[in-house]
Amino acid sequence: MSGIPVADDILDAAVAVKPLPEVAAALGVSANKVRQMLRDGELIAVRRKGELCVPGDFFVKDGVVKGLGGTITVLADSGFSRTEMLRWLFTADDTLPGSTPINALRTSHGTEVKRRAQAMAF
């Protein structure tokens, strides 16, 4: 598992996470492909109870939430660490539809989320 960036688990304990084998099964890909997605910045992992996991809110019925990978890229380009990205995605923002950036992405408001992520770079 070396080379996989891991964020500190700053999420509330109530936030569900999926272990990598469960993520792989849900996406219909191998665990190695999931590890590559983590290395490529398409997803963010945390270590919970010693196991590498991905927040369940990053997924919808048919795969990864649309716009998540692009948002992670914008935040990375702005100098955010994986932990800072996770904190930002799950921090309440009453001015966004869905109340948090991740929920706004889940409800098809990706353009607004990315715009705000880009604005934070300045």
Stockholm file with secondary structure:
# STOCKHOLM 1.0

chainA/1-122         MSGIPVADDILDAAVAVKPLPEVAAALGVSANKVRQMLRDGELIAVRRKGELCVPGDFFVKDGVVKGLGGTITVLADSGFSRTEMLRWLFTADDTLPGSTPINALRTSHGTEVKRRAQAMAF
#=GR chainA/1-122 SS CTTCCEECCCSCTTSCEEEHHHHHHHHTSCHHHHHHHHHTTSSCEEEETTEEEEEGGGEETTEECTTHHHHHHHHHHTTCCHHHHHHHHHSCCTTSTTSSHHHHHHTTCHHHHHHHHHHTTC
#=GC SS_cons         CTTCCEECCCSCTTSCEEEHHHHHHHHTSCHHHHHHHHHTTSSCEEEETTEEEEEGGGEETTEECTTHHHHHHHHHHTTCCHHHHHHHHHSCCTTSTTSSHHHHHHTTCHHHHHHHHHHTTC
//
